[in-house]
Amino acid sequence: MMVVGESAARWFRVSTGGQDEANHEPDIDQWCKAHGYVVRQTYTLRGKSASKGQQDKMLDQMIEDMLRGVFTVLVVWASDRIERRGAYNAFDLARRVREAGGRIEYVKDTYLNSASDMSDVMLALAATKDHLESKRKAQRTEMVNMRIRAAGAFVGKLPFGYKAEGEKYSKKLVPTEAGRRLIPEVYERCINGDSLATIGAWLEEQTGIPWWPPRVSGTIKNPVYRGLQEDDQGRPIHHCEALVDAATWRRAIEALGRHGKRGPENKLDPPLLSGILFCPRCAEKGIDSPMYRHRAGKRNANREWYRCAGRGTQRKGCGNMIRLTTLDGIVNLMLRKNDLPYKELRTIPGTDHAAEIEEVKFEIRSVMMSDLSDDEIDERVKELRAERDRLQTLPVVPDRVEYVETGETYGQIWKKLSPAERGPWLRKRGYKVGATRERVVILDATGAEIFEYTSHHRAAVHYLEADAWGEL
């Protein structure tokens, strides 16, 4: 029974592009207006969410809202927009709605809105029709995809950095300018240890669109960027121009595995020297003892210190302790006031032919899973294995690292970094800090001592405690 001013909700099931929603929304709004309904809620199910369990979650939420009295009538464009899994599910939905004290009204299938002796029959027929049509659509889609795969063309959602060119059933992936510029650096940043969040923030700055860590991870793992699209079983279905070689792709995947899972967030922000501070006293005895943040007892609850933690099974520190703010201030002062040239440690790639070997291995795998005849596969694989063996016998020149001047001083670099960036900057570049109350030393990634600070009297320490750490 229609009630003027009755509370209503709208239900949309739309494609990813949102075109269905644009088409259906005016019809649903006109229906609500013509019946005097007041829209209180809208539910939108997008893309293939039904197959991912989101449909049931949204239906549960809708029933819960109806039970709470948020609305009493749910307006749907057509019966196949809310349930297309057959008569059983359609009757179960109708029962749940009725028990919640509400009803569903269909804009296009108005014959389902009136109650009569034939209502159940009509609902069963509509549900069966919707289910069969859904199956036919899935079959048609799969037939089209099979045709595309048979032609060796691209099928699916376009990965970032590529565009599709060609006829409808024979489209090829072609790199875009942004893909050529950004994707190789994404892989290099991953290999160098940058976090997914850091890479995502950089990509968002470059592209102007959001990049969450899962999207960054999925992009890095996508084999399209090494020149091949695969199906769900790992079989090659489309070859395209690669944006990174197979060796780089593999190294990035290995780097992702080393990232590991994050544990619970620390309630305290990490201090400047977290993870890079060691005890020089223990080092003189051949013991690699780290120094960690330590909070004092009840009488000094607001005081924090770096304290030697010891090493080994009988873990016990040597007693070396330095006030956290004092030591952070000393390191900050050492770098902020330094005018020595800043040198960046860079890796000079060798010639181990790893990239070429990986490419050949990748091609062998592709040939083994191709549709060539057995004789053609055997002949091609024999050629590729011979090339692989040849590359493996070539002389290897290992990678080397060397310091390269950047044209800036340590002080200039340090001042450009925000307080939150300084600790990660030190850790990423492999710096180590050794500290006692008398002496602080900074080591570079090779273990060479580059800066030293010695406190000769208490006045210097008092000054640092009062002022230097204020600019952290």
C-alpha positions as CSV (number, residue, x, y, z in Angstrom):
1,M,0.0,0.0,0.0
2,M,1.4,3.4,-1.0
3,V,1.7,6.0,1.7
4,V,2.4,9.7,0.7
5,G,5.6,10.8,2.5
6,E,6.7,7.2,3.1
7,S,10.4,6.7,3.6
8,A,12.1,4.9,0.7
9,A,15.5,3.6,-0.4
10,R,17.1,3.3,-3.8
11,W,19.0,0.2,-5.1
12,F,21.4,0.3,-7.9
13,R,23.5,-2.5,-9.5
14,V,25.8,-0.8,-12.0
15,S,28.8,-1.5,-14.2
16,T,32.2,-0.2,-13.2
17,G,31.9,2.7,-15.5
18,G,28.7,3.9,-13.8
19,Q,26.7,4.2,-17.1
20,D,23.9,2.0,-15.8
21,E,23.5,4.2,-12.7
22,A,23.3,7.3,-14.9
23,N,20.6,5.6,-17.0
24,H,18.6,4.1,-14.1
25,E,18.7,7.0,-11.6
26,P,16.3,9.3,-13.4
27,D,13.7,6.5,-13.7
28,I,14.0,5.6,-10.0
29,D,13.8,9.2,-8.9
30,Q,10.8,9.8,-11.0
31,W,9.1,6.8,-9.5
32,C,9.8,8.1,-5.9
33,K,8.6,11.5,-6.8
34,A,5.4,10.3,-8.5
35,H,4.5,8.2,-5.4
36,G,5.4,10.9,-2.9
37,Y,8.3,8.9,-1.3
38,V,11.1,10.5,0.7
39,V,14.4,8.9,-0.1
40,R,16.4,8.1,3.0
41,Q,19.0,5.7,1.8
42,T,20.8,4.5,-1.4
43,Y,22.6,1.2,-2.0
44,T,25.0,0.8,-4.9
45,L,26.5,-2.5,-6.0
46,R,29.3,-2.0,-8.5
47,G,31.0,-4.3,-11.1
48,K,31.4,-7.9,-10.2
49,S,30.8,-7.4,-6.5
50,A,28.0,-10.0,-6.5
51,S,30.6,-12.7,-7.2
52,K,32.8,-11.4,-4.5
53,G,30.2,-11.8,-1.7
54,Q,29.5,-8.0,-1.5
55,Q,25.9,-8.5,-2.7
56,D,24.9,-10.6,0.3
57,K,26.6,-8.1,2.6
58,M,24.7,-5.2,1.1
59,L,21.4,-7.2,1.2
60,D,22.0,-7.9,4.9
61,Q,22.6,-4.2,5.5
62,M,19.5,-3.3,3.6
63,I,17.3,-5.7,5.7
64,E,18.9,-4.4,8.9
65,D,18.1,-0.8,7.9
66,M,14.5,-1.8,7.0
67,L,14.1,-3.5,10.4
68,R,15.4,-0.3,12.2
69,G,12.7,1.7,10.4
70,V,15.0,3.8,8.2
71,F,12.7,3.1,5.3
72,T,9.8,0.8,4.4
73,V,10.0,0.6,0.6
74,L,13.0,-0.3,-1.6
75,V,12.8,1.0,-5.2
76,V,14.6,-1.1,-7.8
77,W,14.9,-0.4,-11.5
78,A,14.2,-4.0,-12.5
79,S,14.1,-7.5,-10.9
80,D,17.5,-8.5,-12.3
81,R,19.2,-5.5,-10.7
82,I,18.8,-6.9,-7.2
83,E,18.7,-10.7,-7.5
84,R,19.7,-12.9,-10.5
85,R,20.6,-16.2,-8.8
86,G,17.3,-18.0,-9.3
87,A,13.9,-18.6,-7.7
88,Y,15.1,-19.8,-4.4
89,N,17.2,-16.7,-3.7
90,A,14.3,-14.5,-5.0
91,F,11.8,-16.1,-2.6
92,D,14.2,-15.9,0.3
93,L,14.7,-12.2,-0.3
94,A,11.0,-11.6,-0.5
95,R,10.5,-13.4,2.8
96,R,13.2,-11.4,4.6
97,V,11.8,-8.1,3.3
98,R,8.2,-9.1,4.3
99,E,9.4,-10.1,7.9
100,A,11.3,-6.8,8.2
101,G,7.9,-5.0,7.6
102,G,8.8,-3.6,4.2
103,R,8.4,-4.2,0.5
104,I,10.2,-3.9,-2.9
105,E,8.8,-2.0,-5.8
106,Y,10.2,-2.4,-9.4
107,V,10.1,0.5,-11.9
108,K,10.2,-1.7,-15.0
109,D,8.7,-4.9,-13.8
110,T,5.5,-3.3,-12.3
111,Y,3.6,-6.6,-12.6
112,L,5.6,-7.8,-9.6
113,N,4.4,-4.9,-7.4
114,S,0.8,-6.0,-7.0
115,A,-0.3,-8.7,-4.6
116,S,-2.5,-11.5,-6.0
117,D,-2.9,-15.3,-6.2
118,M,-0.4,-15.3,-9.0
119,S,2.3,-13.2,-7.3
120,D,4.4,-16.2,-6.3
121,V,4.2,-17.6,-9.8
122,M,5.1,-14.3,-11.5
123,L,8.1,-13.9,-9.1
124,A,9.3,-17.4,-9.8
125,L,9.1,-16.8,-13.6
126,A,10.9,-13.5,-13.3
127,A,13.7,-15.0,-11.1
128,T,14.2,-17.9,-13.5
129,K,14.3,-15.5,-16.5
130,D,16.9,-13.3,-14.8
131,H,19.0,-16.3,-13.8
132,L,19.1,-17.7,-17.3
133,E,19.8,-14.3,-18.9
134,S,22.7,-13.9,-16.4
135,K,24.2,-17.3,-17.4
136,R,23.8,-16.5,-21.1
137,K,25.6,-13.2,-20.6
138,A,28.5,-15.0,-18.8
139,Q,28.7,-17.5,-21.7
140,R,28.7,-14.8,-24.3
141,T,31.4,-13.0,-22.5
142,E,33.5,-16.1,-22.2
143,M,33.1,-16.9,-25.9
144,V,34.2,-13.3,-26.8
145,N,37.2,-13.7,-24.5
146,M,38.1,-17.0,-26.1
147,R,38.0,-15.5,-29.5
148,I,40.3,-12.6,-28.3
149,R,42.8,-15.1,-26.7
150,A,42.8,-17.2,-29.8
151,A,43.9,-14.1,-31.8
152,G,46.7,-13.4,-29.3
153,A,45.1,-10.1,-28.4
154,F,44.7,-8.3,-25.1
155,V,41.7,-9.0,-22.9
156,G,40.8,-7.5,-19.6
157,K,41.3,-4.2,-17.7
158,L,44.0,-1.9,-19.1
159,P,47.1,-1.9,-16.8
160,F,48.5,1.5,-15.9
161,G,51.0,2.7,-18.4
162,Y,49.4,1.0,-21.4
163,K,46.8,1.8,-24.0
164,A,44.9,-0.6,-26.3
165,E,45.2,-0.1,-30.1
166,G,43.8,-2.2,-33.0
167,E,40.5,-3.7,-34.0
168,K,37.8,-4.8,-31.6
169,Y,38.9,-8.4,-31.3
170,S,42.6,-8.0,-31.9
171,K,43.7,-5.1,-29.7
172,K,47.3,-4.8,-28.7
173,L,48.9,-3.2,-25.6
174,V,51.0,-0.2,-26.4
175,P,53.0,1.7,-23.7
176,T,52.1,5.3,-23.0
177,E,54.5,8.1,-22.3
178,A,53.7,7.9,-18.6
179,G,54.2,4.2,-18.6
180,R,57.7,4.5,-20.2
181,R,58.6,7.2,-17.7
182,L,57.1,5.9,-14.4
183,I,56.9,2.1,-14.5
184,P,60.7,1.5,-14.6
185,E,61.2,3.8,-11.7
186,V,58.5,2.0,-9.7
187,Y,60.4,-1.2,-10.0
188,E,63.7,0.5,-9.1
189,R,62.2,2.0,-6.0
190,C,60.8,-1.3,-5.0
191,I,64.2,-3.1,-5.5
192,N,65.9,-0.3,-3.5
193,G,63.7,-1.0,-0.5
194,D,61.1,1.8,-0.7
195,S,57.8,0.9,1.0
196,L,54.6,0.4,-1.0
197,A,53.2,3.5,0.8
198,T,56.2,5.6,-0.2
199,I,56.0,4.4,-3.9
200,G,52.2,5.1,-3.8
201,A,52.7,8.6,-2.5
202,W,55.2,9.3,-5.3
203,L,52.9,7.9,-8.0
204,E,50.0,9.9,-6.7
205,E,52.2,13.0,-6.9
206,Q,53.2,12.1,-10.5
207,T,49.8,11.1,-11.8
208,G,47.3,13.0,-9.6
209,I,45.3,9.8,-8.8
210,P,45.2,7.7,-5.6
211,W,47.6,4.8,-5.3
212,W,47.0,2.6,-2.3
213,P,49.6,0.0,-1.3
214,P,47.5,-3.0,-2.6
215,R,47.3,-1.3,-6.0
216,V,51.1,-0.6,-6.1
217,S,51.7,-4.3,-5.1
218,G,49.4,-5.6,-7.8
219,T,51.1,-3.3,-10.4
220,I,54.6,-4.6,-9.5
221,K,53.4,-8.2,-9.7
222,N,51.7,-7.8,-13.0
223,P,53.7,-9.8,-15.7
224,V,52.4,-7.5,-18.4
225,Y,55.2,-5.1,-17.5
226,R,57.8,-7.7,-18.6
227,G,56.0,-8.2,-21.9
228,L,53.4,-11.0,-21.3
229,Q,49.8,-11.2,-20.2
230,E,48.8,-14.5,-18.6
231,D,45.5,-16.2,-17.9
232,D,44.5,-17.6,-14.5
233,Q,46.5,-20.8,-15.1
234,G,49.7,-18.8,-15.9
235,R,49.5,-19.5,-19.6
236,P,50.7,-16.7,-22.0
237,I,47.8,-15.2,-24.0
238,H,49.2,-11.9,-25.2
239,H,52.7,-10.5,-25.9
240,C,53.4,-6.8,-25.7
241,E,56.3,-4.4,-25.4
242,A,57.9,-4.8,-22.0
243,L,58.6,-1.8,-19.8
244,V,61.1,-3.7,-17.6
245,D,63.2,-6.8,-18.4
246,A,62.6,-10.2,-16.8
247,A,65.5,-9.9,-14.3
248,T,64.3,-6.5,-13.0
249,W,60.7,-7.9,-12.6
250,R,62.0,-10.9,-10.7
251,R,64.2,-8.8,-8.4
252,A,61.2,-6.5,-7.6
253,I,59.0,-9.6,-6.7
254,E,61.8,-10.8,-4.4
255,A,62.0,-7.4,-2.8
256,L,58.2,-7.4,-2.2
257,G,58.6,-10.7,-0.3
258,R,61.3,-9.1,1.9
259,H,59.0,-6.3,2.8
260,G,57.0,-8.7,5.1
261,K,53.9,-7.9,7.0
262,R,53.5,-5.0,9.3
263,G,52.9,-5.7,12.9
264,P,50.8,-3.6,15.3
265,E,51.6,0.1,15.0
266,N,54.0,1.3,17.7
267,K,52.3,3.7,20.0
268,L,55.4,5.9,20.1
269,D,56.8,7.5,17.0
270,P,60.3,6.0,16.1
271,P,63.1,8.2,17.3
272,L,65.6,9.7,14.9
273,L,68.3,7.0,15.4
274,S,66.0,4.0,15.6
275,G,67.7,0.9,14.1
276,I,71.0,2.6,13.4
277,L,72.5,3.2,16.9
278,F,75.2,1.0,18.3
279,C,77.3,0.9,21.5
280,P,81.0,1.8,20.8
281,R,82.1,0.4,24.2
282,C,80.8,-3.1,23.3
283,A,82.1,-2.7,19.7
284,E,85.7,-2.4,21.1
285,K,85.2,-5.8,22.7
286,G,84.0,-7.3,19.5
287,I,80.3,-7.3,20.5
288,D,77.7,-5.8,18.1
289,S,75.4,-4.3,20.6
290,P,72.5,-2.1,19.5
291,M,71.1,0.8,21.6
292,Y,67.3,1.1,21.9
293,R,64.9,3.7,23.3
294,H,64.3,3.2,27.0
295,R,61.8,5.1,29.3
296,A,62.9,5.8,32.8
297,G,61.0,4.7,36.0
298,K,58.1,6.4,37.8
299,R,60.2,9.2,39.2
300,N,61.4,10.2,35.7
301,A,58.4,9.1,33.6
302,N,58.9,11.9,31.0
303,R,62.6,11.1,30.4
304,E,63.7,8.9,27.5
305,W,67.1,7.5,26.9
306,Y,69.0,5.4,24.4
307,R,70.4,2.4,26.3
308,C,72.9,-0.4,25.3
309,A,70.9,-3.6,25.0
310,G,73.7,-6.2,24.8
311,R,73.9,-9.2,22.5
312,G,73.8,-12.9,22.7
313,T,71.9,-15.5,24.8
314,Q,72.9,-13.8,28.1
315,R,71.7,-10.4,26.8
316,K,72.8,-7.6,29.1
317,G,73.8,-4.1,28.3
318,C,77.1,-2.5,29.4
319,G,75.3,0.4,31.1
320,N,76.0,3.0,28.3
321,M,73.0,5.4,28.4
322,I,72.5,8.8,26.7
323,R,69.5,11.0,27.0
324,L,67.4,10.7,23.8
325,T,66.8,14.3,23.1
326,T,70.5,15.1,23.7
327,L,71.8,12.5,21.3
328,D,69.2,13.4,18.6
329,G,70.2,17.0,19.0
330,I,73.9,16.2,18.6
331,V,73.4,14.2,15.4
332,N,71.0,16.9,14.1
333,L,73.7,19.6,14.8
334,M,76.5,17.5,13.3
335,L,74.6,17.2,10.0
336,R,72.8,20.6,9.9
337,K,76.0,22.6,10.4
338,N,78.1,20.4,8.0
339,D,79.4,21.9,4.8
340,L,81.3,18.9,3.5
341,P,80.2,17.6,0.0
342,Y,77.5,15.1,0.1
343,K,78.3,11.9,-1.8
344,E,75.6,9.4,-2.7
345,L,76.4,5.7,-2.7
346,R,75.4,4.3,-6.1
347,T,75.5,0.9,-7.6
348,I,77.3,0.5,-10.9
349,P,75.8,-2.5,-12.6
350,G,78.1,-5.3,-13.8
351,T,77.8,-7.6,-16.7
352,D,76.6,-10.9,-15.4
353,H,74.1,-11.3,-18.3
354,A,71.4,-12.1,-15.7
355,A,68.8,-10.1,-17.6
356,E,69.4,-11.9,-20.9
357,I,69.3,-15.3,-19.2
358,E,66.0,-14.5,-17.5
359,E,64.6,-13.4,-20.8
360,V,65.6,-16.7,-22.4
361,K,64.1,-18.7,-19.5
362,F,61.0,-16.7,-19.8
363,E,60.8,-17.4,-23.5
364,I,61.3,-21.1,-22.9
365,R,58.4,-21.2,-20.5
366,S,56.2,-19.3,-23.0
367,V,57.0,-21.7,-25.8
368,M,56.3,-24.7,-23.6
369,M,52.8,-23.4,-22.9
370,S,52.1,-22.3,-26.5
371,D,49.9,-23.9,-29.1
372,L,52.8,-24.9,-31.4
373,S,53.1,-28.5,-32.4
374,D,55.4,-30.9,-30.4
375,D,58.1,-30.8,-33.1
376,E,58.0,-27.0,-33.3
377,I,58.2,-26.7,-29.5
378,D,61.1,-29.2,-29.3
379,E,63.1,-27.3,-32.0
380,R,62.5,-23.9,-30.5
381,V,63.2,-25.0,-26.9
382,K,66.5,-26.6,-28.1
383,E,67.5,-23.3,-29.7
384,L,66.7,-21.3,-26.6
385,R,68.5,-23.7,-24.2
386,A,71.6,-23.4,-26.4
387,E,71.4,-19.6,-26.1
388,R,70.9,-19.9,-22.4
389,D,74.0,-22.1,-22.0
390,R,76.0,-19.7,-24.1
391,L,75.1,-16.8,-22.0
392,Q,76.0,-18.7,-18.8
393,T,79.5,-19.3,-20.0
394,L,80.3,-15.6,-20.7
395,P,82.6,-13.8,-18.2
396,V,80.9,-12.1,-15.2
397,V,81.8,-8.7,-14.0
398,P,80.2,-8.1,-10.6
399,D,78.3,-5.0,-9.6
400,R,80.3,-2.4,-7.7
401,V,79.4,0.5,-5.5
402,E,81.0,3.9,-5.4
403,Y,80.3,7.3,-3.9
404,V,79.4,10.0,-6.4
405,E,79.3,13.7,-5.5
406,T,75.8,15.3,-5.8
407,G,76.9,19.0,-5.8
408,E,75.2,19.6,-2.4
409,T,76.6,19.6,1.2
410,Y,75.3,17.4,4.0
411,G,73.9,20.5,5.6
412,Q,71.9,21.5,2.6
413,I,70.5,18.0,2.2
414,W,69.6,17.8,5.9
415,K,67.9,21.1,6.0
416,K,65.6,20.2,3.1
417,L,64.4,17.1,4.9
418,S,61.4,17.3,7.3
419,P,61.8,15.9,10.8
420,A,59.8,12.8,9.8
421,E,62.0,12.2,6.8
422,R,65.4,12.4,8.5
423,G,65.4,9.0,10.4
424,P,64.3,7.0,7.3
425,W,66.8,8.9,5.2
426,L,69.7,7.8,7.5
427,R,68.4,4.2,7.6
428,K,67.9,3.9,3.9
429,R,71.4,5.0,3.1
430,G,73.0,2.6,5.6
431,Y,74.4,5.1,8.1
432,K,75.3,3.9,11.6
433,V,75.8,6.0,14.7
434,G,77.9,5.1,17.7
435,A,77.5,7.1,20.9
436,T,78.7,7.5,24.4
437,R,78.4,10.5,26.7
438,E,81.9,11.5,25.6
439,R,81.9,10.8,21.9
440,V,79.5,10.5,19.0
441,V,80.5,9.1,15.6
442,I,78.7,8.7,12.3
443,L,79.7,5.9,9.9
444,D,78.7,5.6,6.2
445,A,77.4,2.5,4.5
446,T,80.9,1.1,4.1
447,G,81.6,1.4,7.8
448,A,84.0,4.4,7.3
449,E,83.9,7.1,10.0
450,I,82.8,10.4,8.4
451,F,81.8,12.7,11.3
452,E,82.8,12.9,14.9
453,Y,81.6,15.0,17.9
454,T,83.4,15.1,21.2
455,S,82.0,16.8,24.3
456,H,84.8,18.4,26.3
457,H,82.8,20.0,29.1
458,R,79.3,20.1,30.6
459,A,78.5,23.4,29.0
460,A,78.3,21.9,25.5
461,V,75.9,19.2,26.7
462,H,73.7,21.7,28.5
463,Y,73.6,23.8,25.3
464,L,72.6,20.8,23.2
465,E,69.9,19.7,25.7
466,A,68.4,23.2,25.7
467,D,68.7,24.3,22.1
468,A,70.0,21.9,19.4
469,W,67.2,19.3,19.5
470,G,64.6,22.1,19.2
471,E,65.2,22.1,15.4
472,L,64.6,18.3,15.0
